[in-house]
Amino acid sequence: MSLFLRISLLGSLFLLIFGCAQRKSDVGANSITGQPVDSFVVAVAQCTQSASWIPDFTTGGSQSLHIGSAKGFLASAVIRFEPDLELPDSFRVDSLSTMQVRFHRNRVWPSDANGDLRITMREITEPWVEADLIPDTLLDYDTFPVLDSGLVVRAVDTVSVFDVPRQLWERWLASDTTTYGLLFEARFEDIMLEWYSAEYINAVYPEYPPALLVTGQTWRPSDSTWVDSSFSIQAAHDGFIVKDTAPRDPKRVYISQGYAGRAAFFFPMDSITSVYTRTVVRAELQIFADTSNSAAFNFVEGQNILFKNGSIVDTSWVAARDSSGFVPADRITPGLESTASGQWDSTNTKFTLDLTSLAASWVSSPHSNGGVQVFSSGSATYLDRVVFYNQLADSADQRPRLIIWYTESDY
């Protein structure tokens, strides 16, 4: 008998023995106990609690600046320059001097968007820095002074340039401490623009990040002459702020990218943790997307976002949910986060995450089971929102589930 045939027969025998030993049970009050010894047991835990929440996550580190309205997202771009610190001491302004803000467009949603888009430019009168540009920052921007309500760009434009009113940039040069940059507010619907931010670095296209274009005169000592000069000043701070007005269905959870919306799930593990001889060898979380939901937003058509998971310190978030299943950020204490992403199935409706380490920790320390958080792998990037079914979904096949493979020992 050939070596290859011997190996094949041994492999088949192994699958026959261990494959037939697998059994499937529920995890919870109605769990089936007494599984075969020294074999893999497959248990399916049903989700009993879930919630949506938005952590204190800044959008300032993103390579994108969003402005527009789409599927309940209302986004405004904010930017701040410090020309008083960047321009040389020998620079002066005169009656011909100007300052303009330039943006380069990356993408637009939908990809075939066209026509004129109206934008309002406001002066920001509240202090902010991009590191602290978390949800609910500058959300009262409709009280900021309007500088220009008639700005117009086209959806197909790759470059947009806006004049900064002279009375404002003169205050910038004078180091006025009561003004904090510009806010660009969309006056159009069902279109989302994505401009490059100051964090976008590309040696081939160094002009893509936003810039303040300054013209004036610089003193040239060599011949004691004022010469016309121009400068391109990079943003000191930039980012985007988002209002999420999408309707919330209590039978769904909402995970967004760019806006950093997350979901929390809780799976009771009592039937496994009650037996100390059980060892988790693998655990998978499966969640199912409601792709037809009106709040589902896919900025880049055909490109799915990926998700990671992390632990939650305790279950106090369960009692903090509102009627739509939303939990304030300060009522959830996130724990360690996974470094690996999960994967979609071929239909792009089921997403699977490896929860082996987390489930094993729940078995070894049952009190540590505060649930699992699920969030985008690329939180600081373009806007997206995926809607998943939760434990209240009408169909049991669409509800979140935790599949656990474990072994049992006699000692």
C-alpha positions as CSV (number, residue, x, y, z in Angstrom):
1,M,0.0,0.0,0.0
2,S,1.4,3.4,-0.9
3,L,2.3,6.0,1.7
4,F,-0.3,8.4,0.3
5,L,-3.1,5.9,0.5
6,R,-2.1,5.0,4.1
7,I,-2.3,8.7,5.1
8,S,-5.6,9.1,3.4
9,L,-7.2,6.1,5.2
10,L,-5.9,7.3,8.6
11,G,-7.3,10.8,7.9
12,S,-10.7,9.3,7.0
13,L,-10.7,7.2,10.2
14,F,-9.9,10.3,12.3
15,L,-12.8,12.2,10.8
16,L,-15.2,9.3,11.3
17,I,-14.3,8.9,15.0
18,F,-14.3,12.6,16.0
19,G,-16.9,13.8,13.5
20,C,-19.5,11.3,14.8
21,A,-18.7,12.3,18.4
22,Q,-19.9,15.9,17.8
23,R,-23.2,17.0,19.3
24,K,-25.1,20.2,19.3
25,S,-26.7,21.8,22.4
26,D,-28.2,25.0,23.6
27,V,-26.4,27.2,26.1
28,G,-28.5,28.7,28.9
29,A,-31.2,27.5,31.2
30,N,-32.4,24.7,28.8
31,S,-28.9,23.4,27.9
32,I,-28.3,19.7,27.3
33,T,-25.6,18.3,29.6
34,G,-23.7,15.0,29.8
35,Q,-21.8,15.3,26.5
36,P,-19.4,12.6,25.4
37,V,-16.0,12.6,27.2
38,D,-12.8,13.6,25.3
39,S,-14.7,14.8,22.2
40,F,-15.6,18.2,20.7
41,V,-19.0,19.4,21.7
42,V,-20.7,22.1,19.7
43,A,-23.0,24.4,21.7
44,V,-25.0,27.3,20.4
45,A,-25.6,30.3,22.7
46,Q,-28.5,32.6,22.0
47,C,-28.1,36.3,22.5
48,T,-30.4,37.6,25.3
49,Q,-29.4,41.3,25.3
50,S,-28.1,43.8,22.8
51,A,-27.6,47.6,22.3
52,S,-26.2,50.2,20.0
53,W,-23.8,52.8,21.4
54,I,-21.3,55.5,20.3
55,P,-18.0,55.8,22.2
56,D,-16.1,59.0,22.7
57,F,-14.1,58.6,19.5
58,T,-12.6,61.5,17.6
59,T,-13.0,61.9,13.8
60,G,-10.0,64.2,13.8
61,G,-7.6,61.5,12.9
62,S,-9.4,60.4,9.8
63,Q,-8.0,60.9,6.3
64,S,-11.5,62.0,5.2
65,L,-13.5,65.2,5.6
66,H,-17.2,64.6,5.0
67,I,-19.9,67.1,4.1
68,G,-23.3,66.1,3.0
69,S,-26.5,64.2,3.8
70,A,-27.1,60.5,3.3
71,K,-29.2,57.8,4.9
72,G,-29.7,59.8,8.2
73,F,-26.0,61.0,8.3
74,L,-25.7,64.8,8.3
75,A,-22.0,65.7,8.1
76,S,-20.1,69.0,8.2
77,A,-16.4,69.6,7.7
78,V,-14.5,71.7,10.2
79,I,-11.0,73.2,9.7
80,R,-8.7,75.5,11.5
81,F,-5.6,77.3,10.3
82,E,-2.9,79.3,12.2
83,P,-1.5,81.7,9.6
84,D,-0.1,84.0,12.4
85,L,2.3,81.2,13.3
86,E,3.1,80.0,9.8
87,L,3.7,83.2,7.9
88,P,7.2,84.8,8.0
89,D,7.6,88.0,10.0
90,S,8.5,89.8,6.7
91,F,5.1,89.1,5.2
92,R,2.5,91.9,4.9
93,V,-1.0,92.3,3.6
94,D,-2.3,95.0,1.4
95,S,-5.5,95.8,-0.5
96,L,-4.8,93.0,-3.0
97,S,-4.1,90.3,-0.4
98,T,-6.4,87.3,-0.2
99,M,-6.9,84.0,1.6
100,Q,-8.7,81.0,0.2
101,V,-9.3,77.5,1.5
102,R,-8.7,74.7,-1.0
103,F,-10.1,71.1,-0.8
104,H,-9.5,68.2,-3.0
105,R,-12.3,65.7,-3.5
106,N,-11.7,62.0,-3.1
107,R,-15.1,60.4,-3.6
108,V,-18.8,61.2,-3.7
109,W,-21.9,59.2,-2.9
110,P,-23.7,58.1,-4.9
111,S,-20.9,57.7,-7.5
112,D,-23.0,59.1,-10.3
113,A,-24.0,62.3,-8.3
114,N,-24.1,65.4,-10.5
115,G,-25.3,69.0,-10.4
116,D,-24.7,72.0,-8.2
117,L,-24.3,71.7,-4.4
118,R,-24.9,74.6,-2.1
119,I,-22.7,75.1,1.0
120,T,-22.8,77.5,3.9
121,M,-19.6,78.6,5.5
122,R,-19.7,79.5,9.2
123,E,-17.2,80.9,11.6
124,I,-16.5,78.6,14.6
125,T,-16.7,80.5,17.8
126,E,-16.1,77.6,20.3
127,P,-12.7,76.3,21.0
128,W,-11.9,72.8,19.7
129,V,-8.9,70.6,18.6
130,E,-9.2,67.6,16.4
131,A,-7.9,65.2,19.1
132,D,-11.1,66.0,21.1
133,L,-13.5,66.1,18.2
134,I,-15.8,63.4,19.7
135,P,-19.5,62.9,19.1
136,D,-21.6,65.9,20.4
137,T,-18.7,68.3,19.8
138,L,-19.8,71.6,18.1
139,L,-23.3,70.2,17.5
140,D,-24.8,73.7,18.1
141,Y,-23.1,74.9,15.0
142,D,-26.3,76.4,13.6
143,T,-25.7,79.3,16.1
144,F,-22.3,80.1,14.6
145,P,-22.1,83.3,12.5
146,V,-22.8,82.7,8.8
147,L,-19.9,84.0,6.6
148,D,-21.3,82.9,3.2
149,S,-24.5,81.0,2.5
150,G,-24.1,81.0,-1.3
151,L,-21.1,78.8,-1.9
152,V,-21.6,76.4,-4.8
153,V,-19.6,73.4,-5.9
154,R,-20.4,70.7,-8.4
155,A,-20.5,67.0,-7.4
156,V,-18.0,66.2,-10.1
157,D,-15.5,68.9,-9.1
158,T,-12.2,67.5,-8.0
159,V,-11.0,70.8,-6.5
160,S,-13.0,73.3,-4.5
161,V,-11.7,76.8,-3.5
162,F,-13.5,79.2,-1.1
163,D,-12.7,82.8,-0.3
164,V,-12.2,83.6,3.3
165,P,-13.7,87.0,4.2
166,R,-11.0,89.6,4.8
167,Q,-12.4,90.7,8.2
168,L,-11.9,87.1,9.4
169,W,-8.5,86.4,8.2
170,E,-7.2,89.7,9.4
171,R,-8.3,88.6,12.9
172,W,-6.4,85.3,12.3
173,L,-3.2,87.3,11.5
174,A,-3.8,89.4,14.7
175,S,-3.9,86.1,16.8
176,D,-7.6,86.8,17.8
177,T,-8.4,84.2,20.4
178,T,-12.2,84.4,19.9
179,T,-12.3,82.7,16.5
180,Y,-11.6,79.0,15.9
181,G,-11.7,78.3,12.2
182,L,-14.4,77.4,9.6
183,L,-17.3,75.1,9.4
184,F,-18.7,74.0,6.0
185,E,-22.4,72.9,6.2
186,A,-24.2,71.1,3.4
187,R,-27.4,72.7,2.0
188,F,-28.1,69.7,-0.2
189,E,-29.6,66.2,0.4
190,D,-28.9,62.6,-0.6
191,I,-25.3,63.3,-1.6
192,M,-22.1,62.9,0.5
193,L,-18.8,64.5,-0.5
194,E,-15.5,63.2,0.8
195,W,-12.6,65.6,0.8
196,Y,-9.1,64.6,1.7
197,S,-8.0,65.7,5.2
198,A,-4.6,66.9,6.5
199,E,-3.9,63.3,7.6
200,Y,-3.8,62.2,4.0
201,I,-0.2,61.8,3.0
202,N,0.8,61.0,-0.6
203,A,4.2,61.9,-2.0
204,V,2.9,61.8,-5.5
205,Y,0.0,64.2,-4.8
206,P,1.3,66.5,-2.0
207,E,-1.3,69.1,-2.8
208,Y,-4.3,66.9,-1.9
209,P,-4.6,67.8,1.8
210,P,-6.6,71.0,2.5
211,A,-4.6,74.3,2.5
212,L,-5.0,78.0,3.1
213,L,-3.8,79.8,0.1
214,V,-2.3,83.2,1.0
215,T,-1.2,86.0,-1.2
216,G,0.6,89.2,-0.1
217,Q,4.0,90.7,-0.1
218,T,7.3,89.7,1.5
219,W,10.2,92.1,2.2
220,R,13.4,91.2,0.3
221,P,16.4,92.6,2.1
222,S,18.9,92.0,-0.7
223,D,17.4,94.9,-2.7
224,S,15.1,96.5,0.0
225,T,12.0,95.7,-2.0
226,W,8.5,94.3,-1.3
227,V,7.8,91.4,-3.7
228,D,4.5,89.6,-4.4
229,S,4.4,86.3,-2.5
230,S,2.1,83.4,-2.1
231,F,2.0,80.6,0.6
232,S,0.2,77.4,1.1
233,I,-0.5,76.7,4.8
234,Q,-1.5,73.3,6.0
235,A,-4.4,72.9,8.5
236,A,-3.5,72.9,12.2
237,H,-6.7,71.0,13.0
238,D,-9.4,69.4,10.8
239,G,-12.2,66.8,11.0
240,F,-15.9,66.3,10.5
241,I,-18.9,66.3,12.8
242,V,-21.9,64.1,12.3
243,K,-25.5,64.2,13.3
244,D,-27.1,60.7,13.0
245,T,-30.8,61.1,12.5
246,A,-31.5,57.6,11.1
247,P,-34.6,56.0,12.7
248,R,-33.8,53.3,15.2
249,D,-35.6,49.9,15.2
250,P,-35.5,48.1,18.5
251,K,-35.1,44.9,16.6
252,R,-31.8,46.0,15.1
253,V,-28.4,47.2,16.1
254,Y,-26.4,49.8,14.2
255,I,-22.6,49.8,13.6
256,S,-21.1,52.6,11.7
257,Q,-17.7,53.5,10.4
258,G,-16.3,57.1,10.5
259,Y,-18.9,57.9,13.1
260,A,-17.7,55.0,15.3
261,G,-21.1,53.5,16.2
262,R,-20.8,50.1,18.0
263,A,-23.0,47.3,19.1
264,A,-23.0,45.2,22.3
265,F,-24.3,41.7,22.7
266,F,-24.7,39.5,25.7
267,F,-24.7,35.7,25.7
268,P,-25.3,33.7,28.9
269,M,-22.7,31.0,29.4
270,D,-24.1,29.3,32.6
271,S,-24.3,25.8,31.2
272,I,-20.6,25.8,30.2
273,T,-19.2,27.8,33.1
274,S,-21.0,25.6,35.7
275,V,-18.7,22.7,34.8
276,Y,-15.0,23.5,35.5
277,T,-13.8,20.5,33.4
278,R,-14.9,22.1,30.1
279,T,-12.3,23.8,27.9
280,V,-13.3,26.1,25.0
281,V,-11.3,25.2,21.8
282,R,-13.1,27.6,19.5
283,A,-15.9,30.1,19.5
284,E,-17.5,32.1,16.7
285,L,-19.9,35.0,16.8
286,Q,-22.3,35.1,13.9
287,I,-24.4,38.2,13.2
288,F,-26.7,38.9,10.2
289,A,-27.0,42.1,8.2
290,D,-30.3,43.7,7.3
291,T,-29.1,44.9,3.9
292,S,-32.5,46.2,2.9
293,N,-32.8,48.5,5.9
294,S,-33.3,52.2,5.0
295,A,-30.5,53.2,7.4
296,A,-27.9,50.9,5.7
297,F,-25.3,53.1,4.0
298,N,-22.5,51.8,1.8
299,F,-20.3,54.8,0.8
300,V,-18.2,52.8,-1.6
301,E,-20.4,50.5,-3.6
302,G,-19.5,46.9,-3.4
303,Q,-16.9,47.4,-0.6
304,N,-17.9,45.9,2.7
305,I,-16.5,47.2,5.9
306,L,-14.9,44.7,8.3
307,F,-15.5,44.4,12.1
308,K,-13.5,43.6,15.2
309,N,-14.6,42.6,18.7
310,G,-13.7,43.4,22.2
311,S,-14.8,42.7,25.8
312,I,-17.1,44.7,28.0
313,V,-16.3,45.0,31.7
314,D,-19.8,44.5,33.1
315,T,-23.4,44.2,32.1
316,S,-24.6,47.5,33.6
317,W,-25.3,48.7,30.1
318,V,-28.3,46.4,29.8
319,A,-30.3,48.6,32.2
320,A,-29.2,51.8,30.5
321,R,-30.9,51.2,27.1
322,D,-33.6,53.5,25.8
323,S,-36.7,52.2,23.9
324,S,-34.7,51.9,20.7
325,G,-31.9,50.0,22.3
326,F,-29.4,52.9,22.4
327,V,-27.0,53.2,25.3
328,P,-25.0,56.4,26.3
329,A,-21.3,56.1,25.9
330,D,-20.6,56.6,29.6
331,R,-22.7,53.6,30.5
332,I,-20.5,51.1,28.7
333,T,-17.0,50.3,29.9
334,P,-15.1,48.7,27.0
335,G,-12.3,46.2,27.8
336,L,-9.6,44.7,25.6
337,E,-10.1,44.8,21.8
338,S,-9.2,42.2,19.3
339,T,-6.5,43.0,16.7
340,A,-8.0,40.7,14.0
341,S,-11.1,41.3,11.8
342,G,-13.8,38.8,11.0
343,Q,-15.2,37.9,7.5
344,W,-18.4,38.1,5.5
345,D,-19.9,35.0,3.8
346,S,-20.4,34.8,0.1
347,T,-23.8,36.5,0.3
348,N,-22.5,39.5,2.3
349,T,-25.2,39.0,4.9
350,K,-23.6,36.9,7.6
351,F,-20.5,38.2,9.4
352,T,-18.4,35.8,11.6
353,L,-16.0,36.8,14.3
354,D,-13.5,34.6,16.2
355,L,-14.4,34.9,19.9
356,T,-12.3,32.0,21.1
357,S,-10.1,33.9,23.6
358,L,-13.0,35.9,24.9
359,A,-15.3,32.9,25.4
360,A,-12.5,31.0,27.1
361,S,-12.0,33.9,29.5
362,W,-15.7,33.8,30.3
363,V,-15.4,30.0,31.1
364,S,-12.4,30.5,33.3
365,S,-13.8,33.7,35.0
366,P,-17.6,33.7,34.7
367,H,-17.9,37.1,36.4
368,S,-15.9,38.7,33.5
369,N,-18.8,38.0,31.0
370,G,-20.0,41.6,30.5
371,G,-20.8,40.9,26.8
372,V,-19.0,41.5,23.6
373,Q,-18.7,44.8,21.6
374,V,-18.5,44.8,17.8
375,F,-17.1,47.7,15.9
376,S,-15.6,48.7,12.6
377,S,-11.9,47.8,11.9
378,G,-11.5,51.2,10.2
379,S,-13.3,53.5,12.6
380,A,-11.3,56.6,11.4
381,T,-12.2,56.5,7.7
382,Y,-15.1,57.2,5.3
383,L,-18.7,57.0,6.6
384,D,-20.6,53.7,6.4
385,R,-23.4,52.1,8.4
386,V,-24.3,48.4,8.6
387,V,-27.6,47.4,10.3
388,F,-27.7,44.0,12.0
389,Y,-30.5,42.0,13.4
390,N,-30.6,41.5,17.2
391,Q,-32.2,39.0,19.5
392,L,-35.6,40.4,18.8
393,A,-35.5,39.7,15.1
394,D,-38.7,38.1,13.8
395,S,-36.8,35.1,12.3
396,A,-34.7,33.0,14.6
397,D,-32.3,32.4,11.8
398,Q,-31.4,36.1,11.7
399,R,-30.6,36.4,15.4
400,P,-27.0,36.7,16.7
401,R,-25.5,33.5,17.9
402,L,-22.4,32.3,19.6
403,I,-21.2,28.9,18.4
404,I,-18.8,27.2,20.9
405,W,-16.6,24.1,20.4
406,Y,-15.4,22.6,23.7
407,T,-14.0,19.5,25.3
408,E,-14.8,17.8,28.6
409,S,-12.4,16.0,30.9
410,D,-12.8,13.4,33.7
411,Y,-10.5,15.4,36.0
